[in-house]
Amino acid sequence: MSRLERLFFMRPVYTVIMAARITGAVDPAGLRQALDATARKHPLLRVKVVFDERHEAWFSSEGVPPVPMRIVQRVSDRQWLDELKEEARVPFDINRGPLIRFVLLQSPDVSDILLLCNHSICDGMALANLVRDILILYEDPAQEVSVINPPDVLDLVKPGISLPGLVVRFFVGLGNRKWQKNPYRFSADDYAALYRGYWETRKPGLVLLEFNPEESAHLLATCRSHGITVGSAVSAAFLAARTDIVGEFPKNQQTVMVPFDLRRRLTPPVGNVFCFCDGGVKFPFSWSVKKTFWENAKDLHKEIHSRVEVLDPSCLDIPSFEPSFIDALTAFGPYVDTIPEVFARTDTMRRFMKDTGNVVFSFNRNYEKDLPGFVPSNIGRIDVPESPGGIRLDRLIFLPGISELGPLSLGGAGAGGRMAFSLPFVDPSAKTGISPEAELIRIRNRAFEILGFPEKVSDKALE
């Protein structure tokens, strides 16, 4: 497990989720066969995590059971969200594996497939490609399956040397030396206790902005007439809507972080490999009330694409933290104040919380102040040919992570001619004890109005 993958390993809000709607009669046995074949193609679907004597984490396939697929009778169009809310609260058994699981909500004419995956082995594009691979193998189970081994992204992209990077390395070196004097090595039991404890009194939530095929085509044409992508326009609409409803982000969070798929930009290309293969660009951006919506949208589009088109590896310049130090910084330290009662559940967590002089707490003191205000993750359109038997991918809904640390997060995906954008949230907020759903619905509705769809305004999270 690379340092990059470990950043997203143990935190309870970093389960990446995708919901795929399939029209036509889905055979569970055939889907099971396709899932097993896909697991042979992508080794990370069948791994667990083992720790060595230095507490380095390694992916291992030894003795890992098949990818679980729970089958539920589908009785309503909204049922998938209810299942998702419960399933997302369950930690992975990281010592046993796998780090991914499926739920099939089946009915004779329409089925929903939920994919939930630990972020250390996947990103949104990986899950979207996985849906496509499964459906293709479902239609042609006799085709030959070739293994695509995951690369270490940090070996493929080499960040350059910079003065800020050297400064960071200096302080990380000091932090490592302090950490080594009194390290805490968090185990699978600690991860499970943190994960379950966090979600005991809250659930994931979701507000959806969705366009049917006719609306999607209209929006696409409008965006093209302005020379920008739908992703840029929708991102701009949510920035404008959030500004209208809530106000500007705090000064230190007037930034945008845009993840992007490294698979499309690496040389030589790595193909549709299943792994964590994301980059990201972070830049300052604030909404200008002196400009029209489309002028602001063009500015945002230009800023995003000027940075993404030139591969900037600085986002992958992960400092060489001690392995266990990463777990403490990213997964356990941020929750000591939020859910202190949970830290009494294991000996390691209890000792860690009481050690207030630990270097982790000084590192994390200003952590939230450095978080971006807006993180739009748009994986684009996924095309799967319709089968002769009528099986068809009708839509995809992508949840890039369900966190309350950043003010606004967006997940976008397109399939079956439909575009869907999700606003995931934690319900209720651990900070305020209040559900953010009503506020996010108002933001979503304002975004509909800004984009020219006032008739889609609704008081419901899902239309």
Protein Blocks (a to p, Z undefined) as FASTA:
>chain_A
ZZklmmmmmpmklcccdddddedjddfklmmmmmmmmmmmmmmlmccddddfkopacddf
ehpacddddddddfbfklmmmmmmmmmmpccdfknopabdcdddddfkbccddddddfkl
gcfklmmmmmmmmmmmmmmmmbccdddddddfklmpccdddfklmmmmmmmmmmmmmmmm
mccdddfklmmmmmmmmmmmgccddddddddfklmmmmmmmmmmnopafklmmmmmmmmm
mmmmnopcdfklmccdddddfklmgccdebjadcdfbdcddddddddfkbcfklmmmmmm
mmmmmmmmpccfklmmccfddfklmmmmmmmmmmmmmmmmlmmmpmklmmmmmmmmbmkl
mmmmmmmmmpcfbdcddebjadddddfkopacfbdcddfbjcfkbmbdcddddeehiacd
ddddddddfklopafklmmmmmmmmmmmmnopaklgcfbfbZZ
